[in-house]
Amino acid sequence: MNLQEEIAKSEEAYQENKKNLEREYLGKIAAFCEKELVAIGDTIDQALERAEKKYPEKAFYFRRIGKNPTCGYILFMI
């Protein structure tokens, strides 16, 4: 899967869970891996640390939860 496909799948996963995420975690950072929500944190660093515990050596897509994604489309490669 190429980078654009990975981003699209992760954003699709966000949109599928948008209502619940925005109700529960508005303003926090979500980390996705292969279309799965794997971690939520107050910062990218915190979300990354939590995501790496579940999936070491994977790529993650980070997005701020809410209307302004701020950090959307950042993919961290390990």
ABEGO torsion letter per residue (X at the ends): XBAAAAAAAAAAAAAAAAAAAAAAABGBBBBBBGGBBABBBABAAAAAAAAAAABBGBBBBBBBBEABAGABGBBBBX
